[in-house]
Amino acid sequence: MSIVVVGSVVLDSIRSPHGSSNDALGGSAIYFAGAAAAYTSVKLVGVVGHDFPEEGNRFLAERGIDTEGLTTLPGRTFRYEAEYGKNLNDRKTISTCLNVFEQFHPELPESYRQAEVVFLGNIDPALQLEVLDQVRNPSLVAADTMNYWIEGARPDLEKMLKRIDTLMINDSEVLELTGETNLIAAAHATLDMGPTCVVIKKGEHGALLNREGEIFVTPAYPVEVVKDPTGAGDAFAGGFLGHLARTGTFDRKSYREAMLHGTAVASFVVEEFGPAPLSGLTTADTEKRYSQLVNMSTI
Amino acid sequence: MSIVVVGSVVLDSIRSPHGSSNDALGGSAIYFAGAAAAYTSVKLVGVVGHDFPEEGNRFLAERGIDTEGLTTLPGRTFRYEAEYGKNLNDRKTISTCLNVFEQFHPELPESYRQAEVVFLGNIDPALQLEVLDQVRNPSLVAADTMNYWIEGARPDLEKMLKRIDTLMINDSEVLELTGETNLIAAAHATLDMGPTCVVIKKGEHGALLNREGEIFVTPAYPVEVVKDPTGAGDAFAGGFLGHLARTGTFDRKSYREAMLHGTAVASFVVEEFGPAPLSGLTTADTEKRYSQLVNMSTI
C-alpha cells in the first residue's frame, strides 16, 4: 500500500550543543516522507515558496516521493528557528515564520484520493479535516498534533480524533490533551476520544503503544551522541506507518513491529542535523537496527 | 543462594498527592529484603533504635528475614521526611535525622560471612567497604549509591566500584557519576569504573541494563496511580538480585529475566504507601506481572 502524507515543508535553522544548521530542509512532511520511503511509495501534500532550494527537490526525487501534491506559491517557504539545551530534551523556539504556509489549504490530486494509508502531520486540525474530506475510503489514518492545537484548536482537534485510527503524540502533549498526570492513564484516556490506537513518543525513553487497551513498549535505539532531535517524531511516524503500509496488515503483531521500525528510523535522524541520514536510507539499514532493538528488549 | 543485604532501616514520613504516611517502616534494607524474600532467603544487616516499632519486627518475621545482623542501639531510629510533587518524579527531602544510624558500623554475624550474593544498599561507601572486608568469597556483589556520596565521598565510592559486580543507580545519578549527558554513554562509562554490569533505574520509564557492553531495556510496569515511589528502587534491586540468587546462575539470560523481576516487584511498592504491598507478596504475584512485562515488550 502507498501512503499519502500531508504536513509542513520547512527550512529549519537549528542550534544544538553539537552544531547548527541554517535554512536546512525540514518540516513534518519531509521527515515523514523521507523515512516512509524506505518502506513503501509515498505521495506528499504540502506547500513551498519560490525560494525552495534545489536541494529539497533533489531529496524528494532521490527518495522517489510523489510530489504532484506539493504546491509552489509566490512568497517565501515556511521558516523555523530553534535551539536545543544541553540535555537535548527541551527545544526553545526562536522564530516561526509561516510565510506561504499561512495560505495553505491541502488539495489532493485525483491520484492521491484512493489512498489506503494517510498520515496527517502536525498542522492545524482544520486542515487535517480538509484532507479527510478528500480521501475516499482509507484503511488506516494516523495523525500527529501538538500543544499549540491542543490549547488553541480544541473543537477541531476533537472532531479530527473521532475520524482517525491512530494518534501519534509526545509524552507531555498527551498529558495536556487528556488532563492526566500519568502516561498509562493518559494512554487509556486517549482511546476514549476516538482513536483505537495511540503511540506516545518519549524521546530517549522510547515509545509506548496502546492498541485497543493493550500496552506495548519499545526502548529508544541506543544512540550515544544525539546531535539534533528535530524531525525524529515525524521520522518515527514514517517508519511506523511505512512498515504497516508495506505489510498491508494492521493486526497486533504488525503494530508492534511498526513500533520498532519507527524507533529504528528515528535513531538515524537524530545522529545528524537535518534529514540527511534519510537520503540513502535502505531497508537493510532499518532492518539491522530493528534486529538490534528486538535483541535489546527480548529476554 | 541466600542474600546478605546491608542498608538503612528508617521510619519514613512521606507526603504525596495521593496521601501521606507518618513514621512508617522504610529504608533501603527493608524494601530490598521485603522484595527479595519473595525469591530466596535474606539476611539483613542494619541498626535500629529502642523506639523501633513492633510493626517493623512483625514485617521482618512475616517475610522470614534473618535479623541476626540487625542491631538495636540506645536512641531513636533513623527518621526521614519527604514530599513528592504532582508528577511524582521529584522528591523534596524535608528532614533527615540519622539518629542511631550515625554510629552504625556493619558487623556481620559469622553465619552471614559465607554469603554468596551481597547487596550494599545506599549508605556511605566507607561502610559498604567495611561489609566487603567481612564477606569471604561472594559470587555476586551489587551496590546502590546516590548523589550525596558521588559528591561527598568520591574516593571511597571509586574504591567500592572496583570491588563490585553490578551497580544499581538512578538515571540522574549515573549522569553525575560519569559526567556524561547521555544515558547510553553513561552506561558504558560506568563499566570503565569497575563493575561489569550497571542497572540504570529510570522510574516510570523503566530500567536499562548494560552487561559487559550489551544493552537490555525493560519498560516500567504500567501502573495508573503511583501513590508513593519511596523504596521502589530498593524493591527493584530486591527482585533483581532475588531472582539471580534463586537461579544461582549469573548469565545473560538470568540478568535479563532479573530486570523484569525487579520491575515487577517495584510496581507493587509504588501502588501504596510504605512497604505494605510486600507483606504478603508471593512468587505467584511476581510471576504474573513478570509475564505481563514479557508480553508488553515482546513482538
Interface residues (C-beta under 8 A of the other chain):
Chain A: K86 N87 L88 T181 N182 L183 I184 A185 H188 K202 E204 H205 G206 L208 I215 F216 V217 T218 P219 P222 V223 E224 V225 V226 K253 R256 E257 L260 V294 M296 S297 T298 I299
Chain B: K86 N87 L88 T181 N182 L183 I184 A185 H188 K202 E204 H205 G206 L208 I215 F216 V217 T218 P219 P222 V223 E224 V225 V226 K253 R256 E257 L260 V294 M296 S297 T298 I299
